[in-house]
Amino acid sequence: MVYESSYDSGGRPFKPDLTRGYWAAPSDFIYTCISLGFRMDVVSMGWFLYQHMGGAIIPYILCMFLFVVPIIVIQSFMGQFSSSGFISTFRMSPIFKGLGYISLFVNLAVLSYYSLFAAVPLLYLFHSLRPTLPWSCEGIEKWFPNSTEAEVKHSCKMLDLVEINASMIANNESNKYIGYEVPSVLFFNSIFGGDDVMESYEYDSPFLFSWELLVCTLLSWAIVAGVFYRFYNTELMSKFLRYTIWTSLILLLICVGRFLLLSNDWSYIFSYFMAKPLDILEGIPNTVLFIVSAFGPGWGSIIALASFNRFRANIMNYSWIICLGQMGIFMAYGIITHIIQGYFKSLTIHYDDVDNLYVYVNHHWALYLSSGSVMAAMSWSNLWSIIFYAMLTLTALITMITCLFSIYQSIFDEFEMLRSRRTEVTLGLIGVLAFLSLYTCSNHGVVFFSAMSMDSLFTQTALNLLLLLVVLWVYGRVRFQRDIEFMLGQRFATWKVNMLRFVAPICLCLLLLIAIIGSFFEHSVSSIVILIAAVFLIVLPWLYLPGYMVYVLLQTTGSFKMRFQRCSRPMDWYPVEMEERQRYEEAMGNMDITHQLNQIVDEVVP
């Protein structure tokens, strides 16, 4: 195999950013990748499946062995070996570099709505500072006097059996269906004027806007901008992420412990972990959601984060630790959601033995909206609301910062001319994303964002499929194993590679089918605004892949076959560190492959 410079093919040689830096501590890469499990846009869609989390654990561990961990290893290898983000790393096979630009757009698409997951808990956090929680049974009567039993049935005023029987006799009803609303959900509806936000799925639902949610959204982006302005280099950002991630994990464990004490029915809590064969089957959809969340919002974050590792960092062990840590986060969220559902179920359990009577509590978006009423029933309810919503806000901000951090470094790695304008690019992009996220301050944006989330699920899966094609087929199994062995001093087993080449694509194709079905369903009830945004941020970027292929083919000479072969070969593919680069060239047996003399001249001349 001949490695050559982009200069040989008519392009500009890659110039690494020598000021990009490394993680302040090797473990910071692990912490940051574990925090990708905080991704809530996908996990929140599976709230109604959490009662089968015990059944999801077994399929998830199986998927970890089959392809999740190996794909994380591949992405980590690409970033760590090349010391570049998810765009420039595709110089491994330049004809597929368009995948990096597709990844850039899907990351921006996710961030265009993700501030919602920081703004909503931030809104509840501010209202938790009131002496009386507005969604408590006392607060709902004080702040929402119209939410009476005659108008809106809520869980603070539930009818007893005598009243229900009298109503059935008076109305000559043989069956009775009673649905109660959750006060903390009614509070969220009140910021949109009192209308049921979840009814925005109806085509003729009015467009409503919340100024409170707008303020919280802008404040979230202002915090993100402040973080990037203050922690402007890799070492500072590394330390910031380390401490904030540890803080959020500690708060999450505290919340889990407090919610566990809420229920005296330990058999119900243990049912979360016990899986029957049917539960395992029903837990597969949850497994799909968790698998996608393992790679973080958008795509390519792991590649960019791994690029800050030292060349010899053991990504094999890191990948397993990352996956197990993320699984712990999923289980923690699942336990809290399971207990929330059990709490509302316990309110109606004494009606279950009555024939022809069906009583339920209509709770929505358990972790964010319905959880408030559960905490209102706790002692020191204000304190626990502050801790819980502070944890949710912090995890959302960490996810946004991590995703932006990987985007910025990928942009600066690829576009050398922007490196001198880091501050302007950083704050300018945050401003654009803040403007795009204003739509999520409406009732339509709150419910329709799930369509964009399903679109990103499709794109992520497709990109992982193409990644396997590029690394294991175009670049080649032998060369990939050789580079891994050179970098880590240990071999990536052939059976693992074959598993990725033949088994993983089947699993990813099934996941792709699920994403297509889910995306079709979500867009069938979505708004025209979300549809237009999806076209520009999700669909149209795919045209860049064939367009960039044609572009790089036109930059070379010769027959079509010769051009394709040349553009498929790695260009400027070497370790950035000079010592490792020289060792790599010696190992490849060709000292002239990267035009070392020209590179040295470029580095010396100012």
N, C-alpha and C positions, 0 to 999 in steps of 0.2 A: 504494500500500500504506500503510495506517495502522498505525503502531506505537503501542502503548498500554501503560499500566501495569497490573500485576496488580490494582491497586486498582479499576480500571474493571470488572473481571470478578468482583469480590467476594472477591478474595484479598488476602493481605498482600504489599505490594511487596517485591521482592528488595532486600536490604541487603548490599552487598558487604563482604567482610572487608578493611578497609583496612590491616590489620596483617600480611597474609599474606606480603608481601615478594616479591622477585624472585631469580633465580639470581645467585650471586656473580659469575659470568662467563657471557657468552652461550653459550660452548662447553659449559657444564655440562649444558645440555639435550641436546646431541648425545651426550655421554658417557653420560648416564643412559639415554637411549633405546637406544643401542648395547648397553648392559648387559642390556636386555631379552632379547637373544639368548642370555644365559646360561641361559635357561629350559630345564631338563633333564627335566622330567616328560614332555614330548612328544618331545624329541630322543632321549631314552634308549630310547624304544619302537622307534626305527628303527635300532637297532644292527646288526641282521642285514641291513640294506639299504645299509650304508655302502660296500660294495665297488663300488657303482654311483654313488658321489658324482659322478664325472665326468659321468655322464649326468644328474644332478640339477641341475647348474649351469646348463645351457642352459634347461630349463623354468623354473627359478627366476628367471633374468634376464628371461625373457619375461613371467612373472607380475608381476615388478616393474614393467614397463612398463604392463601391462594394468590392474592394480588395486591392487597392494600399496602402491606409492609414492603414488598418488592418494588412497587411503583414509587413509594416514598424514597426508597434507596436509589432508584434511577434518577428521580428529580434531584435528590441531594447530591448524587454523583455529578450531574451536569453542572450544578451551581458551584460545588466545591472545586471540581477539577478545573473549570474555566474561570473562576472568580468573577462571574458576570451574571446579570439578571436573566429573566425569562425571555428576553428578546435576543440579546447578543449570544447567548449560549447555543442558539441554533446554527451558529457557524460550524457546528458539528456536521451539519448537512445544509448548506446555505439555501438550497432550493426550497426548503421547508421553513424558511425564516418567517414567512407570513403567519405561521402559528403563533409566534411571539406577539405580533400585532393584534391578532384575534384575542389573545389572552389579555392584552392591554385593555381592549374595549370591554370585555366581559367583566374585568375588575372594576372599571368605571361604572358599568351598568349596575353592579351590585352596590357600589358605594352611593349611587344616586338615590337609593331608597333606604340604605342601612341605618342612616341617622335616626330613623323611626324607633329603632330598638334602644337608642340612648335617650331620645326625647320623651317617650312614654313613661319609663320609670323615673326620669328626672322630674316630670310633672307630678307624679305621685309622691316623689321624695319631698318636693316643696310643700305639698299639701299635708304631708305627714308631720310637718313642724307646727301645725295648728294644735291647740290644746285638746280639741276633740276631732277625731278623724272624720272627715265629711262623708265617708262611706260606711261608718259604723252605724249601728241601729239608732244611737242617739243623734249622730250627725245628720243622718239622712232625713230625719224629721225636722231638724233645725234649718238645714240649708236647702232641702228640696221638699217644701211643704206640699207640693203637688203630687209627690210620689206616695199617695195614700192607698189604702186597701181598695177603695172604689175605682181607682184609675189604673194603678200599676201594682200587680202582686209581686212582692219581693220576699226574700227568705227571712226577713226580720218579723214579718207578720204572716205566719202560716196558719191556715184554718185548721181547727181540730175536727175530729170525726163527727161530732154532733152537728157542727155548722155545715159540714159537707153533706151529711145525710139530709138535713133540712133543705138545703139548696136543691138536692137531687129530687126530693119529693115535690118541692114547690114548682120546679121546672119540668116535672114528669120525665126525668132523664134516667135511662137504664144504664148508661155508661158515663163516666165523668173523667175528663182529662183536665188536669190543672198544672199549669206551668208557672213557676216562680222565677223572677229575675234576681240577679245578684246585685246587692247595693253598690259594690265597687265598679260593676259594669255600668250601672245607672249613672254613677258619677262620671265615667268616661263619656257616656252619651250626652251628659249635661254640657260638656264643653263644646259640643256641636249643636246646642240649642235644645237638647232633650230627645231628639229623634234616635231611634235604634240604629246605631252605626252598622250593625251587621245586615240590616235591610238594604244597605247600599248595593248589594248584589242584584237587586232588582233593576231592570233597565230604565225604569222611569223614576228612579230615586233622585231627589234633588241634590244639587252640589252644595255642600256645607263646608265652611272653613273655620278653623279654630285658631284664634290669636294666641291662646295660651300655649298650644302645641307649637305654633310658629316661633314664639320666644324661646322655648326649650330646644327646638331644632337649631336655631341660630346660635344659641349658647353652646350647644354640643360642638358645632363646627368651630366656634371661637376657641373652645378648649383645645381642640385638635390643632388649630393653627398656632396657638400659644405653645403647645408642646413641641411642634416642629421648629418654631422660632427659637425656643430656649435650648432644646437638646438637638443641636444642629449637626453633630457628627455621630459616627457609628458608636464610639465608645460611650458617649453621654446617653444616646438613645438606648444602648444595650443595658446600661444600669437602670435607666428609667423603666424600661419594660420589665426587667427582672423584679424590681421591688413592687411595681403595680400588679404584676401577675401573681406574685406571692400574696399580696394583700387581698386580691380578689378570690384566690383559692381558699385563704383562711376564712374570709367572710362567707364563702359558699359552704364550707364545712360547718360553720356556726349555724347557718340557716338550716342545713340538713338536720343538725342535732336538735334545734328548736322545733322543727316540724315533726320530728319523730316523737317528741314528748307531747305533741298535741293529741295523739290517739292512744287510747288504752287498749285498743284491739290489736295486739301484736300479731295475731294470726293473719289479719288483713295486711299488715306491713310485710310479713314473711311471704305472703302470696305474690308479692312483687317479684320475688326471686325464684319462685317455684314454677316450673314450666312443664305443662303437659304436652303431649305430641301435637294437639291442636293449637296450643299456644305458640309452639315453635313455628308452625305454619303461618299463623296470624302475625307473628313477630317479624316476618320477612320484610314487609314494607318499612318497619322501623329500622331494620338493618340497612336498607337502601339509603335512608335519610342519614344515618350515622356515617356510612361509608363516604358519602359526598362531603359531609362536614369535616372529615378527617383531613381533607386537602385545603380547608379554609375557604373564605369567600373568594369568588372569582377563580382564577387558576394561575399557578406558577409561583405562588408565595413561597413554597418550600424551596424552589430553585433559587429564588433571590435571597432568602434567608440563609441557605446553605453556602452561598457565595461569600459570606463573611466568616466562614470557618477557616481554620488553618488547614493546610493541604493534607495533613496526616490525620485529621479528625476521623474517628471511627464511626462512620455513618451507619454501619450495620447495627451496632448496639443502640445507637441513638434512635434509629427508626422504631425499634421494638419498644423502647421506653416511651417514645412519643405516642405510639398507638395505645399502649396500656394507660398512659396518663389521660389521653382523650376519652378512652372508654370509662375511666373513673368520673370524668366530668359529665358524660352522658348519663351515667347511672345516678349521679347526684341530682341532676335536673329531673330525671325520671322519678326518683323517690319523692321529691317535693311535689311533682305533678300528681303522682299516685295518691299521696296523702290529701292533696286538695280535692281530688275527685272523690276520695273516700269520705271527706268531711261533708260534702254536699249530698252524697248518697246517704249518710247517716241521718240527715235531716228528714228524709222521706221514708226511712226504713220501716217505721211503724205503720205506714199505709200499705205495705206490700201484701199483707194478709187479707186485705179487704177486696172482695170480688168486684169486678167492673169499675175499679178505681185506679187511675194511672196518674201518679203525681211525680213530678221531676223538677229539678232546679236547672234552669237554662244557663249554664256557665260557659263563658267564651274565653279563649286565649288564656288558659289557666295561669301560666307563670306571670303574666303581665297584668291582666285585668281582674280575674276572679280571685287571685291570691290576696288582694287587699281585704276582702271580707273575712277570709280565714284568719288573717293576722289581727283583725279587729276583735276577734273572739278570744285572743290571747291576753294574758296579763302583761302590762307594760307594752300595750299594742303600738303606741307611737314609736317606742324604741326599736321594736322588731321591724316595723314598717320602714324606718329610716335605714336600718342595717340591710334589709332585703333589697330595697330599691336602690340603695347606694351600690350594692353588689351588682345588680343588673346593669346599672348605668356604667359602672367601671368596666365590666366585661365587654359591653358594646363599644365603648371608647377604645379599649385595647385592640379589639378586632379592627376597627376603622384605622387606627394608627399603624398597626402591623401591615395591613393591606396597602395603605398609602406608602409606607416605608419601602415595601418591595416594589411598588410602582415607580417611585422616584428613582431608586437606584437602578432599576432596569432602563429607565429613560436616559439617565445620565451615562450609563455604560454604553448605550447605543448611539446617542447623539452627543458627540464630543463638544460641539459648539455651545451646548446648554450648560456645561459644567461650570462656567464662569457666572451663570445667572441662576444659581440654585435657589436663592431666596425668592426671586421673582416668580420662577416656575412653581415652586412649592406653594406659595401663598395664592398665586393665580389659579392653580388647579383646585385648591380648596374652595376658593370663591365660586368657581364654576359649579362644583359639586354641591355646594350649599344652595346655590340658586336652583339647580335641578331637583334638589330634595324638598323644595317648598311644596311640591304637589302632595307629599305625604302628610302635610298638615291639614288635608281635607279628608272628609269621610270616605271618598272614593280611593284616595291614596292609601288609607289605612288598611282597606280590605283587598284592593286590587294589586298590591305589590307582589302578592304570591304568584301572579302570572310571570313577572320578571324573574322571580326566584326559580320557577320551574324551567324557564328558558335558560338560565345560567346552569341549571342541573344538566340540561341537554348538552350545552356547550362544553362543560367540564368533562363530561363522559366522552364526547367526541374527541376532545383534545387528548385525553388519556389514551384513547385508542390509537390516535395518530402518533402519539409519543412512543408507544410500543413499536409502531411501524418504523419510525425514524431510527430509534436506538438499536433495536434488536434485528431489524431486517436490512435497512439501508446502511446504517453505520456498521452493523454486523455483530453477531454473537461473540465471535472470537475476539474482535477488537475491544468490545465492551468489557469482556472478562479480563483481557490483558490490561486495560487502563485501570480497572478496579484493583487488580493485583498490584500494579505499580503504585497506585495512590495509597492503598491501605496495607499492602503486604499480606493480604489474604485473598483467596479466590472466591469468586461468586459462583456457587455450584452450578453445573450445567443443567441439572434437573430443575433448578429454580428458573433458569433462563427459558427452558422449554415449557415450563408451566406458564410463564408470562407470554410466550410466543403462541401457545395453542389453547390453553385453558382460560387465561384471563380475558382474551378477546370475546369469548363466548359469554362470560359473566357481564362484561361491559356492554355487549350488544343487548342483553336482557335489560340491563339498567337503562340503556338508551331507549328501548321500547317503552319502558315505564315513564321515562321523562317525556317522550313524545305524547303519550296518552294524557299525562298530567298537564302538560303545556296546552294541549288542545282543549281540555276541559276548562282550565283556568281562563284562557282567552275567550272561550265561548260566553263567559259571564263578565268579562272585564270591560274596561272603558276604552274609548278610542285613543285617549292620551297614552295609556300604557301600551297599546298596540303600536302606536307610532314610535314610542321610545324603544320598544323591543325591535322594531324593524331597523332603526338606526344604530342601536348599540349591540344587538345580537345577530340579526340576520345579515345585514349589509357587510359587516366586517369579514364574513366568510368569503366574499368576493375578492378579498385581498390575497387569499391563498393562491388561487390560479393566476391572479394578476401579477403577484410578485414572482411566481415561477416563470412567467413569460418574460418579465423584466430581466431576471438574472440570466436567462438563456440568451437573451439578445446582447448581453454584455460580453459574451464569449464568442469564439470563432470555431469553425469546423462544421461537421455534419451534426444533425440533430442528436444522434446517438452519442457522439463525442462531447457535445455541449452538455447533455444530460448527465453523463458520467462525471464530467469535470465539476459540474455544479452540485452533484450529490456527494462529492468527496469533502472531507473536512478541510476548512481553510482557516489559518491562524489558530489551529486547535492545539493548544499547549498550556501548561501551567504558567501562571503569570509570574510567580516568584522565580527569579533568575536562576537560583541554584537548582530548583526542581525542574525548571525548563531545560537546563543543560543536561541534567540526568535523563530526562525524558527523550531528548534528541539522541543521546548516546544509546539509550535502550532501543530506539527505533532504528538505529544503524544508519542515520542519514543526517549529518551535521548541518547541511545547507537547506533543509526543508523549509525553514521559516525566514530565510533571509536575515539572519541574525545581525550581519554588519549594518544593514539598512536600519534595523530597529534600534541599534545602539546609537547610530548617528541621530535618529529622531529624538532620542531621549536626552542626548548631550546638548544639541543645539536648542537654545531657548526660543 
